[in-house]
Amino acid sequence: FFFQDCYPVHLAARPLEGHRSRARAVSMPLSRASSAGKRERARAYNKALPLTIRCLTWNVGNAKPVAAELAHALPDGLDEDIIVVGTQENSYKAGKGGRKRAVAQEKRAVAQESPEPTEKAGSAYSAYEPAPTPGSPHSSVGDTEEREEESAAAVGGGGKGHAEWEEMLARRLGRGYVPVRHVRLWEMRLSVYVKASQRANVTKVHVASAATGGPGGMLGNKGGLVVRLRLGATSLAFVSCHLAAHSHMLSRRNHNCSELLRETASALGPRHLTAAAQFDHVFWLGDLNYRTDLNAAAAAAGEEAPFPTDEEHHGQVLRLVEQGDWGALLGADQLAASRAAGEAFVGFEEGPIAFAPTFKVERSSELVYQQKRIPSYCDRVLWKSAAGLRGAVSQTSLAALPRVSTSDHKPVVATFSLTPSEALRGTMQEVRSGGSRGSRGSSRKSSLFGNVSSSLAAGSVSFTGSRAVASLDVV
């Protein structure tokens, strides 16, 4: 299960067809080095501060993306330590007019953008990225077989589209990044990459998936994917999801979050702690599907609904967009209301949004909203840190990408800077002990970073019936 040169193992979570999707946990060391060697690398790595992360979330709209437009989200010269790409409705075929539309979109994008390097004939990889060979950073154990098995269970797309998307990402990122995991569930994808120079520092990788769609939450058209890992001494989890659609399904969306956490908990670590409670930092991205609802905001303020028809409601939201009144729009945002009421994403943070709603738009490089849906901030990126680590994460940017033309959603990109946990632990222990070295046992007990005791102390575990579930931090 190891690459010849100790590259990351690349495995996917495969849901059982016809059953609630449960995660297949994979915990595989990325190096044969001794424990002492790993600790030495971790200490050396943590001297290089800070750790940087780029998160991209995009509902692809089941249309082939244009490679040239991917540069908006993943530009040349990337330098983040971790790249996270979560997509929804990412399944497309050449039929149903898709090929003609894709060709036209590609020509239009190439005319607007700088040309990409010429691709080699007969190769899916561009001139600056040769096709993978066994043992290379872009190869993986059992990759072809797993893709074939997953495509059989997927609805609305085959394995070819999955491979094509991953190859598009690999071309865009180039040799500087290696994949940690690609996880798939029906039309959802989650890919996590790290800098090639940091691959030896990545350990304790697990993956998970959960279906929450359809009757009884048995279908994978909605749900989520999780990748957890440790980079140096910092434990991280990345969640990408697609929650229930439509404005009136607010409570269902909130419930989807708790379902996702419950269903993936045992695959990621202690079954009584979910991804929201057991790691130093968790980053949650996706098409969360929370909508703009001016009438609900008015009702919460004790006022009558000011827009009795959808047309009036849509018209007022459009006026606010044209005025750039993001504050008024976010004041009517269902996710913001749910967080404030403690109904979802409790303890999570979100950076200030200073751009127009990302849904539902015409498939063009302009920002034109469709009449049949209220413009809304469906596509989001949030994060949460463990007790004692609050403030270690800083969001350095948050932006939508309106020039991407192939979907009815505009992608959203967020970048982060965080102080590795080992550096913080050393600083806190020095402050707590007055610079003296306490006993070995007390040093361990005093750690507040990413362990079970800190989650319990923070009240992030809730016992329901016979099961203990992670914080309804998120529910």
C-alpha positions as CSV (number, residue, x, y, z in Angstrom):
1,F,0.0,0.0,0.0
2,F,3.0,2.3,-0.3
3,F,4.3,4.1,-3.3
4,Q,7.9,3.4,-4.2
5,D,9.0,6.9,-3.0
6,C,6.6,7.1,-0.1
7,Y,4.1,9.3,-2.0
8,P,0.6,9.8,-0.5
9,V,-1.7,6.9,-0.9
10,H,-4.7,7.9,-3.1
11,L,-7.9,6.0,-2.2
12,A,-11.5,6.9,-2.6
13,A,-14.5,6.3,-0.3
14,R,-17.0,4.1,-2.1
15,P,-20.6,4.1,-1.0
16,L,-22.6,0.9,-1.1
17,E,-25.2,1.0,-3.8
18,G,-28.7,1.1,-2.4
19,H,-27.5,1.7,1.2
20,R,-26.8,4.7,3.3
21,S,-23.4,5.8,2.3
22,R,-20.9,5.1,5.0
23,A,-17.3,6.1,5.0
24,R,-14.5,3.6,4.4
25,A,-11.7,4.8,6.7
26,V,-8.2,4.6,5.4
27,S,-5.4,5.4,7.8
28,M,-2.1,4.9,6.0
29,P,1.3,6.3,6.9
30,L,2.9,8.3,4.1
31,S,6.4,7.3,4.9
32,R,8.4,4.3,6.2
33,A,10.5,6.5,8.4
34,S,10.8,5.7,12.1
35,S,8.6,7.5,14.6
36,A,11.6,9.5,15.7
37,G,12.2,10.6,12.1
38,K,8.6,11.7,11.8
39,R,8.8,13.7,15.0
40,E,12.0,15.4,13.7
41,R,10.3,16.3,10.4
42,A,7.3,17.6,12.3
43,R,9.4,19.8,14.5
44,A,11.3,21.2,11.5
45,Y,8.1,21.8,9.6
46,N,6.5,23.7,12.4
47,K,9.3,26.2,12.4
48,A,8.1,27.4,9.0
49,L,5.1,29.5,9.9
50,P,2.4,30.0,8.9
51,L,0.5,27.1,7.3
52,T,-1.6,28.3,4.3
53,I,-4.8,26.8,2.8
54,R,-6.8,27.5,-0.3
55,C,-10.4,26.3,-0.4
56,L,-12.5,26.2,-3.6
57,T,-16.2,25.3,-3.6
58,W,-18.2,25.1,-6.9
59,N,-21.4,23.6,-8.0
60,V,-20.4,22.7,-11.5
61,G,-23.9,22.4,-12.8
62,N,-23.3,19.1,-14.5
63,A,-21.6,20.8,-17.4
64,K,-18.0,20.3,-18.5
65,P,-15.8,23.0,-17.0
66,V,-13.5,25.1,-19.2
67,A,-9.9,24.4,-18.4
68,A,-8.9,28.0,-19.1
69,E,-11.5,29.3,-16.6
70,L,-10.1,27.1,-13.8
71,A,-7.2,29.6,-13.7
72,H,-9.5,32.1,-12.0
73,A,-9.7,29.8,-8.9
74,L,-6.3,28.2,-9.2
75,P,-4.0,30.8,-10.7
76,D,-0.4,30.4,-11.7
77,G,2.2,30.7,-8.9
78,L,0.1,29.1,-6.2
79,D,2.0,28.8,-2.9
80,E,-0.5,27.5,-0.4
81,D,0.5,24.4,1.6
82,I,-2.9,22.8,1.1
83,I,-5.4,23.1,-1.8
84,V,-8.9,21.9,-1.2
85,V,-11.4,21.6,-4.1
86,G,-15.0,20.6,-3.3
87,T,-17.5,20.3,-6.2
88,Q,-21.1,19.4,-6.5
89,E,-23.2,18.3,-9.5
90,N,-19.9,17.5,-11.1
91,S,-21.0,14.9,-13.6
92,Y,-21.2,15.5,-17.3
93,K,-21.3,13.7,-20.6
94,A,-20.6,14.6,-24.2
95,G,-24.3,13.9,-25.1
96,K,-27.4,16.0,-24.6
97,G,-25.8,19.0,-26.4
98,G,-23.0,19.1,-23.8
99,R,-20.2,18.7,-26.4
100,K,-21.3,21.6,-28.6
101,R,-21.7,23.8,-25.5
102,A,-18.4,22.8,-24.1
103,V,-16.6,23.5,-27.4
104,A,-18.2,27.0,-27.7
105,Q,-17.4,27.8,-24.1
106,E,-13.8,26.7,-24.5
107,K,-13.3,28.9,-27.6
108,R,-14.9,31.9,-25.8
109,A,-12.7,31.4,-22.7
110,V,-9.5,30.9,-24.7
111,A,-10.2,34.1,-26.6
112,Q,-10.5,36.0,-23.3
113,E,-7.7,34.4,-21.3
114,S,-4.0,33.8,-21.8
115,P,-3.5,30.6,-23.7
116,E,-2.5,27.5,-21.8
117,P,0.5,25.4,-22.7
118,T,0.0,23.2,-25.7
119,E,-1.1,19.7,-24.8
120,K,0.9,16.7,-26.0
121,A,-0.8,14.6,-28.6
122,G,-2.5,11.6,-27.1
123,S,-1.9,12.7,-23.5
124,A,-4.4,14.1,-21.0
125,Y,-1.6,16.1,-19.4
126,S,-0.3,19.4,-20.7
127,A,3.2,20.2,-21.9
128,Y,4.3,21.2,-18.4
129,E,2.8,18.1,-16.7
130,P,3.8,14.7,-18.2
131,A,1.4,11.8,-17.9
132,P,1.8,10.0,-14.6
133,T,3.9,6.9,-14.2
134,P,3.7,4.3,-11.4
135,G,5.2,5.8,-8.3
136,S,4.7,9.4,-9.5
137,P,2.9,12.0,-7.3
138,H,-0.2,11.8,-9.5
139,S,-0.5,8.0,-9.6
140,S,-2.4,6.0,-7.1
141,V,-3.0,2.5,-5.7
142,G,-5.9,0.7,-7.4
143,D,-7.0,4.0,-9.0
144,T,-8.6,2.6,-12.2
145,E,-10.4,-0.2,-10.5
146,E,-11.9,2.1,-7.9
147,R,-13.1,4.6,-10.5
148,E,-14.8,1.8,-12.4
149,E,-16.6,0.5,-9.3
150,E,-17.7,4.0,-8.2
151,S,-19.0,4.9,-11.7
152,A,-21.3,1.9,-11.5
153,A,-22.8,3.2,-8.3
154,A,-23.0,6.9,-9.4
155,V,-26.1,8.5,-10.8
156,G,-25.8,10.9,-13.7
157,G,-22.2,10.4,-14.7
158,G,-19.5,7.8,-15.6
159,G,-16.0,7.2,-14.5
160,K,-14.6,9.1,-17.6
161,G,-15.9,12.4,-16.3
162,H,-14.5,11.8,-12.9
163,A,-11.0,11.1,-14.3
164,E,-11.2,14.0,-16.6
165,W,-11.9,16.4,-13.7
166,E,-9.1,15.1,-11.6
167,E,-6.7,15.3,-14.6
168,M,-7.8,18.9,-15.1
169,L,-6.9,19.7,-11.5
170,A,-3.6,18.0,-11.9
171,R,-2.8,19.9,-15.0
172,R,-3.7,23.2,-13.4
173,L,-1.7,22.6,-10.2
174,G,1.3,21.1,-12.0
175,R,4.3,19.3,-10.4
176,G,4.2,21.5,-7.3
177,Y,1.3,19.6,-5.7
178,V,0.5,16.0,-4.9
179,P,-2.9,14.5,-4.2
180,V,-3.7,13.4,-0.7
181,R,-7.1,12.0,-1.5
182,H,-9.9,12.2,-4.1
183,V,-13.2,11.3,-2.5
184,R,-16.4,10.8,-4.5
185,L,-20.1,10.3,-3.8
186,W,-22.4,10.4,-6.8
187,E,-22.0,13.9,-8.3
188,M,-19.9,15.2,-5.4
189,R,-16.1,15.4,-5.4
190,L,-13.6,16.4,-2.8
191,S,-9.9,16.6,-3.7
192,V,-7.2,17.6,-1.2
193,Y,-3.6,18.4,-2.4
194,V,-0.5,19.3,-0.5
195,K,2.7,20.9,-1.7
196,A,5.1,18.2,-3.0
197,S,7.7,19.6,-0.6
198,Q,5.4,18.9,2.4
199,R,4.2,15.4,1.5
200,A,6.4,13.7,4.0
201,N,4.7,15.7,6.8
202,V,1.3,14.4,6.0
203,T,0.1,11.5,8.2
204,K,-3.1,10.0,9.7
205,V,-5.3,10.4,6.5
206,H,-8.8,9.1,6.7
207,V,-11.7,9.6,4.3
208,A,-15.5,9.5,4.8
209,S,-18.7,10.0,3.0
210,A,-22.4,10.2,3.9
211,A,-25.6,10.3,1.9
212,T,-28.5,12.4,3.1
213,G,-30.7,12.7,0.0
214,G,-34.0,11.1,-0.9
215,P,-36.3,9.1,1.4
216,G,-34.6,8.2,4.7
217,G,-31.4,9.9,3.6
218,M,-30.5,7.0,1.5
219,L,-29.4,8.7,-1.8
220,G,-26.1,10.3,-2.5
221,N,-27.5,13.2,-4.5
222,K,-27.2,15.1,-1.3
223,G,-24.7,14.6,1.5
224,G,-21.1,15.2,2.1
225,L,-17.5,14.1,2.0
226,V,-14.7,14.4,4.5
227,V,-10.9,14.2,4.4
228,R,-9.0,14.3,7.7
229,L,-5.2,14.5,7.9
230,R,-2.4,15.7,10.1
231,L,0.2,18.1,8.7
232,G,3.1,18.2,11.0
233,A,1.4,18.4,14.4
234,T,-1.8,20.1,13.2
235,S,-4.9,17.9,12.8
236,L,-7.3,19.1,10.1
237,A,-10.6,18.1,8.6
238,F,-12.1,19.2,5.3
239,V,-15.8,18.8,4.7
240,S,-17.5,19.4,1.4
241,C,-21.3,19.0,1.1
242,H,-24.4,19.5,-1.0
243,L,-27.4,20.2,1.3
244,A,-31.2,20.1,0.6
245,A,-32.4,22.6,-2.0
246,H,-35.2,25.2,-2.1
247,S,-36.0,28.0,0.3
248,H,-38.7,26.1,2.3
249,M,-36.2,23.3,3.2
250,L,-34.3,25.2,5.8
251,S,-34.9,22.8,8.6
252,R,-33.9,19.9,6.3
253,R,-30.6,21.6,5.5
254,N,-29.9,22.0,9.2
255,H,-30.7,18.4,9.8
256,N,-28.5,17.3,6.8
257,C,-25.5,18.8,8.7
258,S,-26.0,16.7,11.8
259,E,-26.7,13.6,9.6
260,L,-23.4,14.1,7.8
261,L,-21.5,14.4,11.0
262,R,-23.1,11.4,12.7
263,E,-22.7,9.2,9.7
264,T,-19.0,10.0,9.2
265,A,-17.9,10.1,12.9
266,S,-16.8,6.4,13.3
267,A,-14.7,6.5,10.1
268,L,-12.7,9.5,11.2
269,G,-11.8,8.7,14.8
270,P,-13.6,8.2,18.1
271,R,-17.3,7.4,17.2
272,H,-18.6,9.7,19.9
273,L,-16.9,12.8,18.4
274,T,-17.6,14.1,14.9
275,A,-15.4,16.1,12.5
276,A,-16.7,19.3,14.2
277,A,-15.2,18.3,17.6
278,Q,-12.1,16.1,17.3
279,F,-9.7,18.1,15.2
280,D,-7.6,21.3,15.7
281,H,-9.4,22.9,12.8
282,V,-12.2,22.0,10.4
283,F,-13.0,23.7,7.2
284,W,-16.6,23.3,5.8
285,L,-17.4,24.2,2.2
286,G,-20.0,23.5,-0.4
287,D,-23.3,24.3,-1.9
288,L,-25.0,24.7,1.4
289,N,-28.2,25.9,-0.4
290,Y,-29.2,28.5,2.2
291,R,-31.3,31.1,0.6
292,T,-32.1,34.8,0.7
293,D,-35.5,35.3,2.4
294,L,-36.5,39.0,2.9
295,N,-39.9,37.9,4.2
296,A,-38.5,35.7,6.9
297,A,-36.2,38.4,8.0
298,A,-39.2,40.8,8.3
299,A,-41.2,38.2,10.2
300,A,-38.3,37.7,12.7
301,A,-38.4,41.5,13.3
302,G,-42.1,41.3,14.0
303,E,-43.2,42.8,10.7
304,E,-45.5,41.7,8.0
305,A,-44.1,40.0,4.9
306,P,-43.3,42.9,2.5
307,F,-43.2,40.9,-0.7
308,P,-46.3,38.7,-1.1
309,T,-45.3,37.3,-4.5
310,D,-42.1,35.7,-5.8
311,E,-41.8,38.3,-8.5
312,E,-41.8,41.2,-6.0
313,H,-39.4,39.3,-3.8
314,H,-37.1,38.6,-6.7
315,G,-37.3,42.2,-7.9
316,Q,-36.3,43.6,-4.5
317,V,-33.4,41.3,-4.1
318,L,-32.2,42.3,-7.6
319,R,-32.3,46.0,-6.5
320,L,-30.2,45.2,-3.5
321,V,-27.7,43.4,-5.7
322,E,-27.5,46.4,-8.1
323,Q,-27.0,48.7,-5.1
324,G,-24.3,46.5,-3.7
325,D,-26.1,46.4,-0.4
326,W,-24.5,43.1,0.8
327,G,-25.4,43.9,4.4
328,A,-29.2,43.9,3.6
329,L,-28.9,40.7,1.6
330,L,-26.9,38.9,4.4
331,G,-29.4,40.2,6.9
332,A,-32.0,38.0,5.1
333,D,-29.6,35.1,4.7
334,Q,-30.9,31.8,6.1
335,L,-27.5,30.5,7.1
336,A,-26.8,33.7,9.1
337,A,-30.2,33.4,10.8
338,S,-29.6,29.7,11.6
339,R,-26.2,30.3,13.1
340,A,-27.5,33.2,15.2
341,A,-30.3,31.0,16.5
342,G,-28.0,28.2,17.4
343,E,-29.6,25.9,14.8
344,A,-26.6,25.2,12.6
345,F,-22.9,25.7,12.5
346,V,-22.6,26.8,16.1
347,G,-19.0,27.7,16.8
348,F,-18.1,28.1,13.1
349,E,-16.8,31.3,11.7
350,E,-17.3,32.9,8.3
351,G,-15.4,35.8,6.8
352,P,-17.1,39.0,5.6
353,I,-18.9,38.6,2.3
354,A,-18.4,41.5,-0.1
355,F,-19.7,40.2,-3.4
356,A,-23.0,39.4,-5.1
357,P,-25.0,36.2,-4.5
358,T,-23.5,33.2,-6.4
359,F,-26.8,31.5,-7.4
360,K,-28.9,31.2,-9.6
361,V,-27.2,32.7,-12.6
362,E,-27.1,32.4,-16.4
363,R,-24.3,30.3,-17.8
364,S,-22.2,33.1,-19.0
365,S,-19.2,35.2,-18.0
366,E,-21.5,37.9,-16.9
367,L,-23.5,38.1,-13.7
368,V,-27.1,37.7,-14.8
369,Y,-29.6,36.1,-12.5
370,Q,-32.4,33.7,-13.6
371,Q,-35.9,34.7,-12.8
372,K,-37.0,31.3,-11.3
373,R,-34.9,31.5,-8.2
374,I,-34.2,34.3,-5.7
375,P,-30.5,35.3,-5.9
376,S,-28.8,33.7,-2.9
377,Y,-25.5,33.0,-1.2
378,C,-25.6,29.2,-1.6
379,D,-21.9,28.6,-1.9
380,R,-20.0,29.1,1.3
381,V,-16.8,28.4,3.2
382,L,-16.7,28.3,7.0
383,W,-14.2,27.1,9.6
384,K,-14.1,26.1,13.3
385,S,-11.2,25.7,15.7
386,A,-10.9,23.6,18.8
387,A,-11.0,25.2,22.2
388,G,-7.7,26.8,22.9
389,L,-7.0,27.3,19.2
390,R,-9.5,30.0,18.5
391,G,-7.7,32.8,16.7
392,A,-5.1,30.5,15.2
393,V,-6.9,30.8,11.8
394,S,-7.1,34.0,9.8
395,Q,-9.0,34.2,6.6
396,T,-6.8,36.2,4.1
397,S,-9.3,36.4,1.2
398,L,-12.9,35.4,0.2
399,A,-14.1,36.0,-3.3
400,A,-16.6,34.8,-5.9
401,L,-15.5,34.2,-9.5
402,P,-18.2,35.8,-11.7
403,R,-16.2,35.2,-15.0
404,V,-16.6,31.5,-14.8
405,S,-19.3,30.7,-17.4
406,T,-20.2,27.1,-17.4
407,S,-22.5,26.7,-14.4
408,D,-25.6,28.3,-12.8
409,H,-23.4,28.9,-9.7
410,K,-20.3,31.0,-9.4
411,P,-17.4,29.4,-7.6
412,V,-16.2,30.8,-4.3
413,V,-12.5,30.7,-3.2
414,A,-11.3,31.4,0.4
415,T,-7.7,31.5,1.6
416,F,-6.4,31.0,5.1
417,S,-3.3,31.4,7.2
418,L,-3.0,29.5,10.5
419,T,-0.4,29.0,13.1
420,P,0.5,25.3,13.4
421,S,-0.6,23.6,16.6
422,E,2.8,22.5,17.7
423,A,4.1,26.1,17.8
424,L,1.0,27.2,19.7
425,R,1.3,24.3,22.2
426,G,4.9,25.2,23.0
427,T,4.1,28.8,23.5
428,M,1.1,28.1,25.7
429,Q,3.0,25.6,27.8
430,E,5.8,28.0,28.4
431,V,3.4,30.7,29.5
432,R,1.5,28.3,31.7
433,S,4.6,26.9,33.4
434,G,6.4,30.3,33.6
435,G,9.1,29.0,31.3
436,S,9.9,26.0,33.4
437,R,9.6,22.4,32.3
438,G,6.8,20.7,34.1
439,S,6.6,17.0,34.6
440,R,6.1,14.9,31.5
441,G,2.6,13.8,32.6
442,S,1.4,17.3,33.5
443,S,2.6,18.6,30.2
444,R,0.4,16.1,28.4
445,K,-2.6,16.8,30.5
446,S,-2.3,20.5,30.0
447,S,-2.5,20.3,26.2
448,L,-5.7,21.8,24.8
449,F,-4.9,21.1,21.2
450,G,-7.1,18.7,19.3
451,N,-7.7,16.1,22.0
452,V,-10.9,14.6,23.4
453,S,-10.6,16.3,26.8
454,S,-10.6,19.8,25.2
455,S,-13.8,18.9,23.3
456,L,-15.5,17.7,26.5
457,A,-14.4,20.8,28.4
458,A,-15.8,23.0,25.7
459,G,-19.1,21.2,26.0
460,S,-19.0,20.1,22.4
461,V,-20.3,16.6,23.0
462,S,-24.0,15.9,23.3
463,F,-25.5,12.6,24.4
464,T,-28.7,11.6,22.7
465,G,-30.3,8.4,23.8
466,S,-27.7,5.6,23.7
467,R,-25.4,7.5,21.3
468,A,-22.9,10.2,22.0
469,V,-22.6,12.5,19.0
470,A,-20.3,15.3,18.2
471,S,-21.2,18.6,19.1
472,L,-24.1,19.7,17.9
473,D,-21.6,22.3,17.3
474,V,-23.2,22.1,14.0
475,V,-26.8,21.4,14.7
